[in-house]
Structures are given as C-alpha cells and as structure tokens.
Amino acid sequence: MLTIMRREFNSYFSSPIGFIYLAVFYILSGFFFFSTTLIYDTADMSYLFSNLYSIIMFLIPILTMRLLSEEKKQKTDQLLITSPVSLFSLIMGKYLSALLVFSTGVAVTILYAIVLASFTPIEWAVFFGHLVGLFLLGMALIAIGMFLSALTESQVIAAVLGFAVMLLLMMIDPLAQYVNTPILSDFLSGLSFNTRYSSFTLGVFDFSNALFFISVAAVFIFFTIRVFEKRRWS
Amino acid sequence: MIEVKNLVKQYGKKRAVDDVTFTVNKGEILGFLGPNGAGKSTTMNIITGYLSATSGTVTINGHEILDDPVNAKKSIGYLPELPPLYLDMTVKDYLDFVYDLNKAKLPRNQHIQEICELVKITDVYNRLIKNLSKGYRQRVGIAQALIGNPEVLILDEPTVGLDPKQIIEIRNLIKELGKKHTVILSSHILSEVQAVCERVIVINNGKLVADDTPDNLSKDMSTDHTLTVRVEGPEDEIYKLLTKIPNMVSVQALGEKENGGVYDFSVEAKKGEDIRREVFKRLAARNWPILSMRTNQLTLEDIFLQLTSEDKSNGGAK
C-alpha cells in the first residue's frame, strides 16, 4: 500500500498535474484569504473556507482523473493486479496518494492562520474545525473522483464526469427547494454536501456530518474495488 | 508446479478459452502456440490472476489463484503482451517499485543489478522509460518479470519488437532461465518455440489441439515414408522403374526441373517402410544419377497449419 502510494505521489510531481493543482489551489485560496479576511481586518476565516468549497469541487476532478484511468490505458494495471498485493491495498494506496496531495494544498491555510495570528489572537479550535471539515469533504470527493476514474480509460472522460458530478452536488440544494414532495426534498437536502460542509464553516462540529463524509468515502472506495473485481469477471 | 484444469472463459457468447487442461512441471519450458486471437493471452491472464475464469481452476505451487491469490502471485513473474511500464519513471525507479511491490527479500541493489546485466539494460538504467526504444522497453518488461526471482515465469510474446540479434539473445536468456525457473512462453512464431521449448501446447479457437514435444509433434505427423527424388534421365523409364520397387504405394511425376533432363518424383511407400536405399540402388544400376532425395518431413509450420486449419482435435498428436 505504501509502495503504491509513494509511487503515485511521485508521479503527481513528475507530471505537471501535481504542480498545477497546487499552484491553482494556492493562488485561489490566497486570493480568497486576501479578499475575505485580510481586507476586512477580521480574524474570521469562515468565508475563506466556504469559498474553498467550490474551489475544491472544481479542482478535485483534476486530481483524480488519471488515478486509475491511466493505469488501465497503459496496461500497468496488469502489473499491479498480478503482483502479490490485495486489491484493497492497491486502491487505498492510490486513494491516499491523492489525499496526500490534497492535504498538501489544504495545509496552506495553516500558514494563513499563523499569519493572521501574528496580528490578532484567533480561535484555533474553530480554525481546526474548518480544517477538519475541508479535509473530510476532500476525502469524500476524492473517493467519488477515483471511482469515476476507474470507470474509463480516458482521463478526459474521467475529468468531465467528475465535473458533472461535482456540479450536480452543488445543485442539490436549489433542486431540493424546487421539489414539492417533502420526503424527496428532505432526502435531497440530506444528501447536500454544501449544508453539511457549511456547518463546519460555521464552527459547529457535528459528528453526524463527519460520519456522512467518511461514509461517502468508504462507499465509493468500496465501489472502486468492485469495479476492478467486476472487470476480472466480465 | 502449474496445474490448469478445465479452464473456460466466456465473453458473452464467445468462448475465448474452452475447456483447457494442462500441467507444467518444475523446470520445464512450455511453449504456448496459436494464431492471433486463439486465446493465448487470455489463458495467461487467467493463470496470473489478472482475469478470472468462468469456470475451471488454476493452481500454482499448490496455491489456488482465486482462493490464495497473494501466495500464488508471489511465485509468478509475468510479462504481459504489452510490457506494463510507467513511462514517467526511470528504469531504476521502476524496478525499485516492482521490487517493493513483490515484497522481495533479496539484497535489493545486487539483485536488481544482476537482472539488469542479464537482460542488458545497465546502460539505460537511469533513463526515463518514455525515452527508450521498443526493444529496450521489452527488455525492461522482462527484467520486471524476473524481479524477486519467481519460480514461475510467464512471458507473453517476449520477443515482439526486437531486432533479430536481440531475439537470439532473448531466446538464449529464456533457455538459461529455464534451468532454474518454470517458464511458459507464448508465441505465434513457430521457430521460436521450436528453438526454446521442451514442450509445446497448441491452442486454436480457445481449444487445446496438441500437447507434446516439438520433435514428437513433427514425428507423429511426419511422412517419413514419402520421398521427393530428383533424378537425371528419361522421365517415363524412371517412372516405371520406381513403381516396380517393393512396398511402393504410389509414384507421382512432378515434372521437369532445372534446365531439362531432370525430373522430380514424389514417392510414397507403405507406412514404416524405408525405401531410400532401394531407390538409390535401382537408379544407380541404370546410371541415372540422383541429384537430391529428401523425406517429406513436416516442419512445425506444416503441423501448425494442419492442426489449426483442419478442425480435427486429434490431428495425429495427442
């Protein structure tokens, strides 16, 4: 698992993808840190984190698009699958490498907090609540992206599917409002990533929300393993 | 060592592999022969655990590939049809990665160095795989299969894309490896199998059509008792003379050859009868020189065509 994770992590940075992802993330988060926090002379970073929600929604498909599609295309999956490594540790290795790159990006907010703390005392507990929320959101989204990447041989298709799903996730809230059937509406808003994530940005650590993201991640990792299993049998 | 039992792989309505059974013993080099699309690669993919069989079992070293995949896969080194290379890695990083992936417990640097020397890739050791030529890539693929010193090597068309000199090198290498490893080698090039393998399995349309040594295959099907003779002299009289030889079944005149006055005859005796000496004596007595005489032994090519084109699953061989 660690072997696969290490190789995958290195390959993010032997191609431009890792650098582009990080650069775009740093620029955008830096911009929002400036425009929502610094410029208003406030120590409240919640606006930054709620803006990061839509940023990572669009960046994560880039991070995950080649994760498994490229293996299939280059036939390197043959090497991985025929080596004495279980399918679970193979997929987890891949997943963790993407999560690691994601975390490298997100970690920059700690720097922002330190910068802020040098001017004014900040509420570290709230800040780490934000950070955990963002990390959990990333966990769920990366699992979804990885699953989509397992479905196809083409990075482009994986990315487009990823964007489509992310867009859908962002539209769930307005959709829930339009639906008249209360059950369906409740169901949809229950699925809303935004609602669950924004409770983190409000400084509320609700365990059920954390569990929701972790469950989504687990379910999609499981699905990814099933995709590989199924491919062997068809 | 490797036991394949009643292997079936169904793709929709097509049976890619149809009830294939064979065993490979320790230290054997088995050739896996068949035309394109016969099911060679599919069978190999099943043996290595990349695909699952619709039914049937594969046991490697006593480990069932589905029940105990990790242990079964540990003893296999696999070179698929397309070498599974990460193009963005250097040869060194790639082999290191494969070493870790196989959880090999040998002195790392020494082991990798030995393999590189064996397949002659030391000079590209620090280069990116993406910049290597096809021949080098193929050799890195072979190196990859050798890492961890697996007891079983499964090589899917290992000499594809190599130049003739490299092909000979790789064949010798495989022969060398066959002394310590059990090797399954697939190919559609017959001379290759003939040169390297001790045993040949011929597969066509997913079915096993033959399983024997290359020599036996050609012996069983050969037509030792038929000769082609080239004689200088009058055609009609030679023809008459030949038909009078005892045990003769048929004589066929093949027409005038070379620059005239020379004729070819196809001669068939009863099965098991050697009439070459008699032919020589009688023609010599009449002073008609024999310019050439050869038995019509089938090459592996002929056998192969015979086995795969006529749809008789017991085509002479087992």
Interface residues (C-beta under 8 A of the other chain):
Chain A: T3 I4 R7 N10 S11 S14 S15 Q74 K75 T76 D77 Q78 L79 L80 I81 T82 S83 P84 V85 S86 R232 W233 S234
Chain B: Y11 N45 T48 G49 Y50 L51 S52 P69 V70 N71 K73 K74 I76 Y78 P80 L82 P84 L85 Y86 L87 D88 M89 D93 F97 V98 D100 L101 N102 K103 Q144
